[in-house]
Amino acid sequence: MHNDASSTRLAQDQTQHLQKSLGRMDLLLLVVAAVVSIEILGQVSGFGAETFTWTLILAVTFMIPYGLIFAETGGAFTEEGGVYVWTRMAFGRVVAAIASLLTWVTQPVWVGGAMSFVAVETWSEYVAPIESGSMGDYLFKLAFIWITVTSAIISLKHGKWLPSLGAILKVGFLVFFLAVTLIYGFINGFNGLSVKDFSPSVGGFLGLTPLLLFSFLGFESGNSAAGEMKNPAKDVPISIARTSLLAAGSYLLPVLAILLVVPMDQITGIGGLFGAVEEVFTIFGAGAPAMLAIAAMVFCFVLVSQGGAWMIISDRMQAMAAADGSFFGGYFGRFNPKLGTPMRVNTLSGIVATIFMLMAMQLNGSSAAIFGIVLTISISTFLLSYLIAIPAAVRLRSKFPAVDRPFRVPVSDGVFKILGGICFAWILLGSWVAVFPGTLEAVLGADYDFEEIWGVSQMEFELFAVGTLVAILVLGVVGYIRGAKVRRVEADPAEAGGSGRSKLEEPSQP
């Protein structure tokens, strides 16, 4: 474990409130609950059989090098805060503050502006009708948001059971769906798919890249709570290896199942998965409606647990950034002494999620269109954070060669940089496509009807997307400026575990 002696006194003080309650299985379930995003299966399946092809390509050319890089980094640098701490050590506080903010804000935006929409749509369709835009619609989404926040506020010892149960139910849901799909196929037959249907295209390449990258990222996110793990140096690399394999299967097999039973023109981002579920559940005859209602309730619980897992993970990162003087003067950098959780950031996440939910409700277009737009906003912020995180992880290998690495990728530093370069190139492409969809298609001569695809005009989309990014940038600049006072007081070197500056000495990093 590397001892970081350059953190602030406030950050050092907050680590005293952390409660070591995450074992290897807890970490595995927490990451599975957060990262395996079954709610976007319908969105990616809308590209047809080539979805399977591109998922397989990305799994090999991106997930493997990405997993190797962060398995090594996560096992070697095990301070609470994860990517924020790694980026600060590699590039300084300013860059780390940006990376942390982009990672953190993705989660309340995603929970409030997309996941709550999927949940209410599913509930309304299969459990009890809820009119879009009604008071019930608003109340359902508010309840969804604040349940996820509450699960992050309570102590991790107790709060971890929500994502743990959600992860188990998520895997169980997918396994049951696949089993029923096989039975359905043997009884009724499958959609006819030829080898030609799986052929990759430019449109599929550009459309699927950001979606699949979003699905494959986040396996190192558990390191945000590394200070609460019992043995992070050994557990993190194993967790990343297992969850990445599980995630690959959790996307490849259900996508294939959806393609086999749902007609292409009926697949939508918000209802594609349950369109397939509804079709295959016809094998239950008169019991199908009851089975669908149960599946919908399980699905909604899975979404709540996924939101809760991300709140647990990302809020800790942002709280440590605040405690380190990178986000609003330390107010948000305090962990509750009794619960060991960053209640102030948790509450802020709930407020941001609520605001974004209200904003998304004002967009013109169908639920599917709104879901697609907010999904893309979330993808853009998340991918942009990895344009910083990946170079940071690569640089840590050469900058701190003496740090013990329980798992070390058996390649030279040069090859390690090449692996990082491959991942960076994928992320750069995905980021551009997410923020400026349709631009590369125009360059490459591919057909792209913006309004037909997105359900809104390109101007409305870009105002929402770029406006969100500008607002985040302003928030980050103001937050960093307000943290100057905290940055002036660094931790006592003896307490930080190594040599360092005196408590009142101005840090050399910005």
N, C-alpha and C positions, 0 to 999 in steps of 0.2 A: 504493500500500500504506500502510495506517495503522500507525504505530509506537506500540505500547502501552507507556507508561512507568510503569504502575502495577503491573506484575507483581512478584513477589518475586525476591530474588536467586537462590534455588534454581531457579525457573522459567527465569530468564535463563541460568543456567549450563547447564541441560539442553539448550537450543536449540543449544549448541555441538556436541552429539553427533549432531544430525540430519544425515542424508545425502540430498542432493537427487537422487532417482532416479526420480521420477514425472513422465513426460511426459504429453502430452495423451491419447494412446491408452491409456497405463497407467491414467490416472485414469478414463477412460470405462469400461474393462473392470472396474476395481475396483468402481465404483459399480453397474454392471450385475450383477456377481456378487453384490453385497450386497443390492440393493434389489428386483430382479425375483424375486418369491417364487413360483415355480411350484408349490411344495409345498402352497399353499393354494387352488389352482385347484379341487380337488374340493370343498373346504369352501364356497366361494362358489357353485359350480355347484349345490349342493344346494337353492338357492332357486328353481331353475327358470329359465325363459326371461327372467324379469324381472331376473335377474342382469345380463344384457347391457344392459338399459335403464338400470339404476342405475349400472353401470360407466361407461357413456357420459355420464350426467348428472354423476357425480363428476369425470370427466376434464375436463369443460368448466367446471363451477362451482367445483371445488376445485383440481385439478392445475394449471390455467393460472395463476390468481392466486398460488398457493403457489410455483410455479416461478419466476415473475417476481420475487417478493419476495426469494427466496433467491439467485437469479442475480445480482441487484444487490448484495446483502449479501456473498455469498461472493467476488465479484470485488473488493470494496472493502476488506474486512477479512480479511487473509490470514495471520494468526498461527497457529502450531500450537495446536490445541485447539478450533478451530471454534466451535461453539455455546456452549461454556463461556466462551470469551473474549468473545464478543458479548454474552452475558447479563450477565457481570460489568461490562462497559462500560456497559450500559444500566441495570441495576438493582442492581449491587453483588454482592459475593461470596456472601452467604447465598443469594440467589435462584439465582445461577449454580451453586452447589454442588448445589442440589436438581435443577435441570435436567440437569446432567451425570450425577448419580447415577441418575436415572430412565432416561436414555438408555442409559447403560452397562449397568445391571443387566438391561435387557431382553434383551441379547444372550446372556449365559450362561444365563439362564432359558429362552430360546427354543431355544438349541443343546442344552442338557441335557434339557429337559423336553418338547420337541416334535420338533425336527428329528431327534434320535437315534431317536425312536420311529418316525417316518416311514421313516427309512433301514432300520432293522432289520425293519420290517413288509414293506417292498418287497423286501428281500434274501431274507427268509424265504419269501415267496410265489413269487418268480420265479427265484431263484438256488439257494439251499440252505436247507432248513427249519431254523428256530431256534425252539425251544419258548419260549413266553412265560413269563417268570419264571425261566427256567433260567440256569445259570451262563454258557452261551453268549450268552444275551440280555444279561446284565450286561456281559460282556467286550466284546461288539460295541459297546454304547453307550459304554462307557469309552474304547474305541479311537477311536470317532467323535469324542468330546469332545476328547481329547488330541491328535489329529491336527490339529484346528482350532487348538488352542492353540500347537502347535509351529510351524505355518505363520506365526503372528503373532510368535513369538519370534525366528525367524531374521531376518537383515537384510532390509529391504524390497526391496533390490536383487534378492535371490533369492526372498524370500517372495511377492513380487507375482505370480510365475508361476503359483502355485496358483489364485488367484482369476481371473487372466487366462485361463488354460486353461478354468477352470470357466465363465466367462462365454461363451466361444466355444462350448463344448459345450452350454451351456444354450440359446443361440439356435439352434444346430444341431439340438438335440433337438426344440425347438418347431416349427421349419420342417419337419423330417422328419415329425413327427406330423401336422401340418396337410396335408402332401402325401399321406400315406398315407390320412388321413381322406377326402380328396376322392376318391381312387381307390376306397376302400371304398364311399363313397356312390353313385358311379356304377354300381358292381357290384351292391350289395345294397339301395340306397335308404337314406334318412335317416328319423329320427323326424319325424312330422308335427307341425310347429309353426305355429300360426296367429298372426295379429296380436294376438289376444286374450291369447295366452300371454305376450306381452311387456309386458302392462299392469302398471304398478307398483302395489304394495299397501302398506298400512301395515306389515304383518308383514315384507315384504321390505325396506322402507325402514329399519326399525329393526334388523333382523337383519344386513343387508349393510353398513350405514354404517361400523361399526367395522372390519370385515374389509377393505373397500375402502380406507379411509383408511390402514390399516396397510400395505396394498400400495403405496399411492401416496406414502408418506412416506420420507424419507431421502436425497433426491437431493443435498442439501447436505452429507451426511455426510463426503464426501471432504475437506472443509475441516479435519477433525480432523487430517489429515496435510498441511496446507497448507505447513508449514515444510519439507516434503520434496518439494515440487513445484518443477519447473523454472521455470514461469511461471504461478502460480496466478491472477493478476489476469485473464489472458486465457483460461486453460484452464477455470476453474471455470464461468463462465457458459455456455460452449459445451457443456461436459459435461452440465450440468443440462438444457439444451435438448434435446440428443440423447437422453439416457437417459430423459427423461420421455416423449418420443414413442415410443421403443422399448418402454417399460413399458406404455403404453396399448395398443399393438398386441399385446404379449405376454400381456395379460389378455383383451382383447376377443375375439381370434380363437380362442385355445384354449378359452375358456369356451363360445363358440358351437359349436366342434367337439365338446366333451363333451356338450352338450345335444342335438346332432344324432344321436349314436350310442349313448348310454347311457340306459337307462330311468330315470326319475326316482327310483323306489324303490330303485335300486341305487347311487345316488351317495352316497358317504360322504366325510367330510373327509380321512380318512387314505388312502383308496383310490380316490377318484373319478377322478383323472387316469389312474391305471393301469388302472382299469376300462375307460376309453375306449381306452387303448392296447391292452389285451388284446383288445378287440372288433375294432378295425380291423386289428390284426396277423393276423387270421384269413386275410387275403388272401395271406399267405405260405405257407399250407397246412402241410405237414409241417415247414417251417422256422420256424413261428411260435414254438415254445418257445425255440429258440436266439435268435431275434430279441428276444423278451421278456427273456431273461436278459441280453443285451447292453444293452438299453435300461435295465433295472433297475440294472446296474452303472454305466452313465453317469449315471443319475439320482442314485444314491448319491454318486458323485464330485461332482456338481453341488452336492448338499447340503453336503458337506464343504467345498467351495470357498466356498460362501455363508457358512457359519459362520466360516471363516477370514477372509473379507473383513470381516465385521462385527467380529471380534476385532481385526483390524488397525486398523480405523477407531475403534471405540468405546473401546478400551483406551488409545489415544493421548489421547483427550479426557479420560478419567479420570486418566491419569497427569499431564497438565498441570494438572488441577484439584488433584491432590495436591501437585504442585510449587509451586502457588500458595497452599498453605496451607488448602485446602478439604476435604482428605480425609486424615486420620491422619498429621499431623506430618511429611509429606514422605517417609516411608519408601517409599510407592508412587509417588513422583514422580520417580524416577531412571531415566534411560535408560542402557542399557548402552553404555559408551564405544566399544566395538568394533563392536557390531551396530547401534547406534542405535535400539534398540527398548525399550519399557517392560516388561522381563522380569517385574518383580514384579507389575504389574497383570495381565499375561498369565497368570501362574500363579494369581493370585487368581481370574481369570475361570474358569479350569479347575476350581478348587475349588468355586466357586459353582455352575457347571454340573453338576458331579458331585453335589453336595448336592441340587440341585433334581431331577436325574434320579432319585435314590434316593427323594426325597419323592413324586414323581409315580408311581413304581412301587408305592407303598403305597396309592394311591387305588383305591377300588372302581369297577368298571365295565370296559367293553371298551376296546381300544386306541383306537378312534375317539372314545369319550367322553373319555378322558384327553387325547388330542390336542386336542380342542375346548376343554377346560378350560384347559390350559396355553397354548394359542394365545390365549385370551381374557385370561389374566393378562399375557402378553407385550404384547398390544395395549393393555391398560390402562396399563401403565407407560410405553410408548412414546408413546401419545397424550397422557398427562398432561404429559410433558416439553414437548410443543409448545404447551401452554397458557401456557408461559413463553417458549419460543423464538420463536414468532411475534410476540408483542408486543415482544420484545427487538429483533428485526430491524426492525420498523416504527419503533421509537423511535430506532434508530441513524441513520436518515435525517435526522430533525429535530435530534438531539443533536449530530451531527457532519456538518453540511452541507458543510464545506469539504473533506472527504476525497474524493480523486479516485475516481471510479466509472467504470471502463472500460466497464461496461454500466450504464445507468441506465434504469429503466422510465420511458417518456415520459409521465408523468402528474404532477399536482401532489401535494404532500404530503398534502392532504386526500383525494384519490382513492387514494393509496397506503395511507392508513389504512383506507379503506373495503375495499380488497382484503384487508388484514390482518383486518378485522372479519369478512368473509365466511369466511375460512379458520378463524378462531378459533371462529365459531359452529358450523361443521362438527365441529371437534375437540371442542368442549364436548359436543355431542350424542353423538359417538362414545365419548367417555370415560365418560359416564354409562351408556350402554347396555352397555359392556364390564364395568363394575364392578357394575352393578345390573340385569342382564338381566331382562326380564319386567315391570319396574315401569311403564315408559311404555306398554307394550302394555295393561296393566290400565287405565291412565288413558284410553287411546284406544279401549278396548272391543274390542281384538283378542284372539283366542283364543291362549292360551299355556300349554301343558302343560310345566312346567319339567322334570320327571323324564323325560318322553318325549324332550324335545329334548336335554337334557344328559347323561342317563344316571346322574345322581346327584341327591340331594335339594338343594333350594335352600339349606338350612342348611349342608350340606357344601361346596357351591360357595362361599358367601359367607365361610365360615370360612377356606377356602383363599385366596380372592381378597383379602379385606380383611386377613387375617393376613399375607399376603405384603407388602402395601402398608405395614402398620404396621411390619413388620420392616425394610423398606427405610428408612422414616422414622427409626427408631431408629438404624440404621446411619449415616444421614446426619448426624444430630445429634451422635452420638459422634465421628464422623470429623471434623466441623467443629470441635468443641471441641478435639480433639487437634491441630488444625492451627494453633492460636494462635501458637505459637512461630515457625513458618515465616512467618506473615503479618507479624510484627514487623520482618522484615528485607527491605526492598524493594530492587529492583534499582538499581544505580547509574544515574542519569539519563543520563549520557553513553553508557553501554553500551546502554540501552534505546532510544536513538534520539530522545530528546526531553527536555524539562524534566520534573522530577518531584521527589519528596521525597528526603531523604537516606536512606542505607541503613538507619539505625537508627530512623528516625522512624515512629511508629505511624500506620498508614494511617487515613484518614478514613472509608473504607468499612468496614463490618463484615467 
